[in-house]
Amino acid sequence: MSHELTDHQLELLARLLQHGGVLSSPFGYSDEDALLPALREDIAALEEKGLITVTPHAGREGETLTLTEEGYAALDMT
């Protein structure tokens, strides 16, 4: 399956891979991060393409991002 991804989206997928396929947010200093809106857009786009799943944390801020099989395939990790 071929997905057209931006460099930032590929970076996010690679970051998930570096963390064993699972990454929890909030990421770093989100209140000070000027790139946070773009990151949120990338997360939404990757979820829409089926490359990651996003699970909200129960009772607290943030979510867990998990690579899907399609996400691993997009990174040529199948």
C-alpha distances in whole Angstrom, upper triangle without the diagonal:
4,7,10,12,16,18,19,16,15,18,18,15,17,20,19,18,22,23,22,19,21,23,26,28,30,29,32,34,33,36,36,33,32,29,28,28,25,23,24,22,19,19,19,16,14,15,14,11,11,11,14,17,21,24,27,30,33,36,35,33,30,26,24,21,18,15,13,11,8,10,11,7,7,11,10,12,11
4,7,9,13,15,17,14,13,17,17,14,16,20,19,18,21,23,22,19,22,23,26,27,29,28,31,33,31,34,34,31,30,26,26,26,22,22,22,20,17,18,18,15,13,15,14,10,12,11,15,18,21,24,28,30,33,36,35,33,29,26,24,21,19,16,14,13,9,11,12,9,7,10,10,13,13
4,6,10,12,14,11,10,14,14,12,15,18,17,17,20,22,21,18,20,21,24,24,26,25,28,30,28,31,31,27,27,23,23,22,19,18,19,16,13,14,15,11,10,12,11,8,10,9,13,16,19,22,25,28,31,34,32,30,26,24,22,18,17,14,14,13,10,10,12,10,7,10,12,14,15
4,7,10,12,10,10,13,14,13,15,18,18,18,21,23,23,20,22,22,25,25,26,24,27,29,27,30,29,26,25,21,21,20,17,17,18,15,12,14,15,11,11,14,13,10,13,12,15,18,20,24,26,29,32,35,33,30,27,25,23,20,19,17,16,17,13,12,14,13,9,12,14,17,18
4,7,8,6,6,10,10,10,12,14,15,16,18,20,21,18,19,19,22,21,23,21,23,25,23,26,26,22,21,17,18,17,14,13,15,12,9,12,13,9,9,12,12,10,12,11,13,16,18,22,24,27,30,32,30,27,24,22,21,17,17,15,15,16,13,11,13,13,9,11,13,16,18
4,5,5,6,9,10,11,12,14,15,17,18,20,22,19,20,19,21,21,22,20,22,23,21,24,23,19,18,15,16,15,11,12,14,11,9,12,13,10,10,14,14,13,15,13,15,18,19,23,24,27,30,32,30,27,24,22,21,18,19,17,18,19,16,14,16,16,12,13,16,18,21
4,5,5,6,9,10,10,12,14,15,16,19,20,18,20,19,21,20,21,18,20,22,20,23,22,18,18,14,16,16,12,12,15,13,10,13,15,13,12,16,17,15,17,15,16,19,20,24,25,27,31,33,30,27,24,22,21,18,19,17,19,20,17,14,16,16,13,12,15,17,20
4,5,5,6,9,10,10,12,14,15,17,19,17,17,16,18,17,17,15,17,18,17,20,19,15,14,11,12,13,9,8,11,10,7,10,13,11,11,14,16,15,17,14,14,17,17,21,22,24,28,29,27,23,20,19,18,15,17,15,18,20,17,14,16,17,14,13,17,18,21
4,5,5,6,9,10,11,12,14,16,17,14,15,14,16,16,17,15,18,19,18,21,21,17,17,13,13,13,10,8,11,9,6,8,10,8,7,11,12,11,13,10,11,14,15,18,20,22,26,28,26,22,19,17,16,13,14,12,14,16,14,11,13,14,11,11,15,16,18
4,5,5,6,9,10,10,12,14,16,13,15,15,17,18,19,17,19,21,20,23,23,19,19,16,16,17,13,12,14,13,10,11,14,12,9,13,15,13,14,11,12,15,17,20,22,24,28,30,28,25,21,19,18,14,14,12,14,15,13,10,11,12,9,8,11,13,16
4,5,5,6,9,10,10,12,14,13,14,13,16,16,17,14,16,18,18,21,20,17,17,14,14,16,13,11,14,14,10,11,15,13,12,15,17,16,16,13,13,16,17,20,22,23,27,29,26,23,20,18,17,14,14,13,16,17,16,12,13,15,12,10,14,15,18
4,5,5,6,9,10,11,13,11,11,10,12,12,14,11,14,16,15,19,19,15,16,13,12,14,11,9,11,12,8,8,12,11,9,12,15,14,14,11,10,13,13,16,18,19,23,25,23,20,16,15,13,10,11,10,13,15,14,11,12,14,12,11,15,15,18
4,5,5,6,9,10,11,8,10,10,13,14,16,14,17,20,19,22,22,19,20,16,16,17,15,12,13,14,10,10,13,12,9,11,14,12,12,8,8,12,13,16,18,20,24,26,24,22,18,15,13,10,9,7,10,12,11,7,8,11,9,8,11,11,14
4,5,5,6,9,10,9,11,11,14,16,17,15,17,20,20,23,23,20,21,18,18,19,17,14,16,17,13,13,16,15,12,15,18,16,15,12,12,15,16,19,21,22,26,28,26,24,20,18,15,12,12,10,13,14,13,10,9,12,10,7,11,11,14
4,5,5,6,9,8,9,8,11,12,14,11,13,17,17,20,20,17,19,16,15,18,16,12,15,16,13,12,16,16,13,15,18,17,17,13,12,14,15,17,19,20,23,25,23,21,17,15,13,11,11,10,14,16,16,12,12,15,13,11,14,14,17
4,5,5,7,5,6,6,9,11,14,12,14,18,18,21,22,19,21,18,17,18,17,13,15,16,13,11,15,15,12,13,17,16,14,11,9,11,12,14,16,17,21,23,21,19,15,13,10,8,7,7,11,13,13,10,10,13,12,11,14,12,15
4,5,5,5,7,9,13,15,17,15,18,21,21,25,25,22,24,21,20,22,20,17,18,19,16,14,18,17,14,15,19,17,15,12,11,13,15,17,19,20,24,26,24,23,19,17,13,11,9,7,11,12,13,9,8,11,11,9,11,9,12
4,6,7,9,9,13,15,17,15,16,20,20,24,24,21,23,21,20,23,21,17,19,21,18,17,20,20,17,18,22,20,19,15,14,16,17,19,21,21,25,27,25,23,19,18,15,13,12,11,14,15,16,13,12,15,15,12,14,12,15
4,6,6,6,10,12,15,13,15,18,19,23,23,21,23,21,20,22,21,17,19,21,18,16,19,20,17,18,21,21,19,15,14,15,15,16,18,18,21,24,21,20,17,15,12,10,10,10,14,15,17,14,13,17,16,14,17,14,17
4,6,8,11,15,17,16,18,22,22,26,26,24,26,24,22,25,23,20,21,22,19,17,20,21,17,18,21,20,18,15,13,14,15,16,19,19,22,24,23,22,18,16,12,11,9,9,12,13,15,12,11,15,16,13,15,12,14
4,7,10,13,16,15,18,21,21,25,26,23,25,22,21,22,21,17,18,19,16,14,17,17,14,14,17,16,14,11,9,11,12,13,16,17,20,23,22,20,17,14,10,8,6,5,8,10,12,9,9,12,13,11,14,11,13
4,7,10,13,13,16,19,18,22,23,21,23,21,19,21,20,16,16,18,16,13,16,17,14,14,17,17,15,12,9,10,10,11,13,13,17,19,18,17,13,10,7,6,5,7,10,13,14,12,12,16,16,15,17,15,17
4,7,9,9,12,15,15,18,20,18,20,18,16,18,17,13,14,16,14,12,15,17,14,14,18,18,16,14,11,11,10,11,12,12,16,18,16,14,11,9,6,5,7,9,13,16,17,14,14,18,17,16,19,18,20
4,7,7,10,13,13,16,18,16,19,17,15,17,17,14,13,16,15,12,15,17,15,15,18,20,18,16,12,12,9,9,9,9,12,14,12,10,7,6,4,6,9,12,15,18,19,17,18,21,21,20,23,21,23
3,5,8,10,9,12,14,13,16,14,11,14,15,11,11,14,14,11,14,17,15,15,18,20,19,17,14,13,10,10,9,9,13,14,11,8,5,5,6,8,11,14,17,21,21,18,20,23,22,21,25,24,26
4,6,8,7,10,12,11,14,13,10,13,14,11,11,15,15,12,15,18,17,17,20,22,21,19,16,15,12,12,11,10,14,14,10,7,5,7,9,11,14,17,20,24,24,21,23,26,24,24,27,26,28
4,6,6,10,11,9,12,11,9,12,13,10,11,14,14,12,15,18,17,17,20,22,21,19,16,16,14,15,14,14,17,18,14,11,9,10,11,11,14,16,20,23,23,20,21,24,23,22,25,24,27
4,6,9,9,8,12,12,10,14,15,12,14,17,17,16,19,21,20,21,24,25,25,22,20,20,18,18,17,16,20,20,16,13,12,13,14,15,18,20,23,26,26,23,24,27,25,24,28,27,30
4,6,6,6,10,11,9,13,15,13,14,17,18,17,20,22,22,23,25,27,27,25,22,22,20,20,18,18,21,20,16,13,13,15,16,17,21,23,26,29,29,26,27,30,28,27,31,30,33
4,5,5,8,9,6,10,12,10,11,14,15,14,17,19,19,20,23,24,25,23,20,20,17,18,16,16,19,19,15,12,11,13,15,16,19,22,25,28,28,24,26,29,27,26,30,30,32
4,6,8,10,8,11,14,13,13,16,18,17,19,22,22,23,25,27,28,26,24,23,20,21,19,18,21,20,16,13,13,16,18,19,23,25,28,32,31,28,30,33,30,30,34,33,36
4,6,9,9,11,14,13,14,17,18,18,21,23,23,24,27,28,29,27,25,25,22,23,21,21,24,23,20,16,16,18,20,21,24,26,29,33,32,29,30,33,30,30,33,33,36
4,5,5,9,10,10,12,14,15,15,18,19,20,21,24,25,26,24,22,23,20,22,20,21,24,23,20,16,15,17,19,19,22,23,27,30,29,25,27,30,27,26,30,30,33
4,6,7,9,10,11,13,14,16,17,19,20,22,23,25,26,24,23,24,22,23,22,23,26,26,22,19,17,19,21,20,24,25,28,31,29,26,28,30,27,27,30,31,34
4,6,5,6,9,10,11,12,14,15,16,18,20,21,23,21,20,21,19,21,20,22,25,25,22,18,16,17,19,18,21,21,24,27,25,22,25,26,23,23,27,27,30
4,5,5,6,9,10,10,12,14,15,16,18,20,21,20,18,18,16,18,17,18,21,22,18,15,13,14,16,15,19,20,23,26,24,21,24,26,23,23,27,27,30
4,5,5,6,9,10,11,12,14,15,17,19,20,19,18,18,16,18,17,19,22,23,20,16,14,15,17,16,20,21,23,26,24,22,24,26,23,24,28,28,31
4,5,5,6,9,10,10,12,14,15,16,18,17,16,18,16,19,19,21,24,25,22,19,16,16,18,16,19,19,21,24,22,19,22,23,20,21,24,25,28
4,5,5,6,9,10,10,12,14,15,17,15,14,15,13,16,16,18,21,22,20,16,13,13,14,12,15,16,18,21,20,17,19,21,18,19,22,23,25
4,5,5,6,9,10,11,12,14,15,15,13,13,11,14,13,16,19,20,18,14,11,11,13,12,15,16,18,21,20,17,20,22,19,20,24,24,26
4,5,5,6,9,10,10,12,14,14,13,14,13,16,16,19,22,23,21,18,15,14,16,14,16,17,18,21,19,17,20,21,18,19,23,24,26
4,5,5,6,8,10,11,12,11,11,13,12,15,16,19,22,24,22,19,16,14,15,12,14,14,15,18,16,13,16,18,15,16,19,20,22
4,5,5,6,9,10,11,10,8,9,8,12,13,16,19,21,19,16,13,11,11,8,11,11,13,16,15,12,15,17,15,16,19,20,21
4,6,5,6,9,10,10,9,10,9,12,13,16,19,21,20,17,14,12,13,11,13,13,14,17,15,14,17,18,16,18,21,22,23
4,5,5,6,9,9,9,11,11,15,16,20,23,25,23,21,17,15,15,13,14,13,14,16,14,12,16,16,14,16,19,20,21
4,5,5,6,5,6,8,10,13,16,19,22,24,23,20,17,14,13,10,11,10,10,13,10,8,12,13,11,13,16,17,18
4,5,5,6,5,6,7,11,13,16,19,22,21,19,15,13,12,9,10,9,9,12,11,10,13,14,13,15,18,18,19
4,5,8,8,9,10,14,16,19,22,24,24,21,18,16,15,13,13,13,12,14,12,12,15,16,14,17,19,20,20
4,6,8,10,12,16,18,22,24,27,26,24,21,18,17,14,13,12,10,12,9,9,13,12,11,14,16,17,17
4,6,7,10,13,16,20,22,25,25,23,20,16,15,12,11,9,7,9,7,7,11,11,10,13,15,16,15
4,7,10,13,17,19,22,25,24,22,19,16,14,10,9,6,5,7,5,4,8,9,8,10,12,12,13
4,7,10,13,16,19,22,21,19,15,12,10,6,5,4,5,9,8,6,9,11,11,12,15,14,15
4,7,10,13,15,19,18,17,13,10,8,6,5,7,7,10,11,10,12,15,14,16,18,17,18
4,7,10,12,15,15,13,10,6,6,5,7,9,10,14,14,13,15,18,17,18,21,20,21
4,6,9,12,12,11,9,5,5,7,8,12,13,16,17,16,18,21,20,21,24,23,23
4,6,9,8,8,6,4,6,9,11,15,16,20,21,19,21,24,24,24,27,26,27
4,6,6,6,6,5,7,10,13,17,18,22,23,21,23,26,26,26,29,27,28
4,6,8,9,9,11,14,16,20,21,25,26,24,26,29,29,30,32,31,31
4,7,10,11,13,17,19,23,25,28,29,28,30,33,32,32,35,34,35
4,7,9,12,15,18,22,24,28,28,26,28,31,31,31,34,32,34
4,7,10,13,17,20,23,26,27,24,27,30,29,29,32,31,32
4,7,10,13,17,19,23,23,21,23,26,25,25,28,27,29
4,7,10,13,16,19,20,18,20,23,22,22,25,24,25
4,6,10,13,16,17,15,17,20,19,19,22,21,22
4,7,10,13,14,11,13,16,16,16,19,17,19
4,6,10,11,9,10,14,14,14,16,15,16
4,7,8,5,7,10,10,10,13,11,12
4,5,5,6,9,10,11,13,11,11
4,5,5,6,9,10,10,9,8
4,5,5,6,9,10,9,9
4,5,5,7,9,9,9
4,5,5,6,5,6
4,5,5,5,5
4,5,7,9
4,5,8
4,6
4
